[in-house]
Amino acid sequence: MYKINDNYLKLPGSYLFSTIGKKVREYSEANPDREIIRLGIGDVTQPIAPAIIRAMHKAVDEIGVQESFRGYAPDLGYEFLRKAISEGDYKARGCEIAADEIFVSDGAKCDSGNIQEIFSVDNKIAVCDPVYPVYVDTNVMAGRTGTYNSDTGMWSDVIYMPCTMENGFSPDLPAEIPDIIYLCFPNNPTGSTITKDRLQEWVDYANRSGAVIIYDAAYEAYIAEDDVPHSIYECEGARTCAIELKSFSKNAGFTGVRLGYTVIPKELKCGDVSLHALWARRHGTKYNGAPYIVQRAGEAVYSVEGKKQLKAQVAYYMNNAKVIYEGLKSAGYTVSGGVNAPYIWLKTPEKMSSWEFFDYLLERANVVGTPGSGFGPSGEGYFRLTAFGTYENTAKAIERIKAL
């Protein structure tokens, strides 16, 4: 008889945001007259920028005639997009990343889960705590995390790097040397960042210990402070120890359009084996590429008009973040984030657990957020709100919370 991958059976419960969705649906069905404001999942609300829409319309017309029709995309992505990424995201910041070191995909979430496939199951991972759940869950599915302790909320073979108020929600270098280190800055869920000097310490540590860093920079467009790096490749030596994941979802509103990319420098090797070559093999075997229309949309992100429009869109969401941050602070909450990231991380009041506070906000204010414990044990007692709602709903939600 066939056998299943029983590592899936080790996963506790459902995916965090699926659980939230279920609870909200049940509450909404029981209370159909209540207006629920969702500040939980990091989904955008502003429409795609006009410059990008025009590029998509043009691409649709191109594939409607024989002379410019396109079929399968090249394995790594179209040259026009990879060149735009190389010049706009890297060379403009002094980072030497070539177009053929960029792999275009349908989003950073998929890449952050799929990238672990090129590594042996024997590798030990290190994650920030709290952490984006996909990093841990996909390693559970691969059989890399050991056994789960429901009392502590931790896996036996995972190195947890606590991100707490005491260390500014930025992890310390782990005492136990990992093989694979997951870092996400600006951070999801805490909204924290690290300076370039601090990130350089991580790069030096990885090179010294023979570890590889998987660096998720999905929120780099929201960075406002000068000493916060937009890419790990701004650090010396990163080309020999780091893989970078990027997304168009939050900087350009592509959550429904779907586009992202992964950078693997050619110098990054395990012994004599090129990780660039391994990922190219995996990418070519399992993926047929993002649609031509979407890749043309991605190219428009780097146009003069596109950059101007997206800068305004980022400013819109960061104004929402300011409304949330200042509103909660004035109401007596302990808050952080919201400066270089569209997330606000707050301490739950009166020793409420994260899920108790979730229920409290849903039932008393009809506002949905994300329980911090869903991101890991160090997230217990905290809560995440997102700035990706409309301004009107954001302001209304904060007034409701302040009135509690």
Helices and strands as residue ranges (DSSP letters): G 6-10, H 16-30, E 37-38, H 50-62, G 66-68, H 79-85, I 86-90, G 91-93, G 99-101, E 102-105, H 108-114, G 115-118, E 125-129, H 133-142, E 148-149, E 154-155, E 158-162, G 165-167, E 180-184, H 196-209, E 212-216, G 220-222, G 232-234, G 238-240, E 242-247, H 249-252, E 260-263, E 269-270, E 273-274, H 275-286, H 292-300, H 304-330, E 335-337, E 343-347, G 349-351, H 354-364, E 367-368, E 370-371, G 372-375, G 377-379, E 382-386, H 391-402
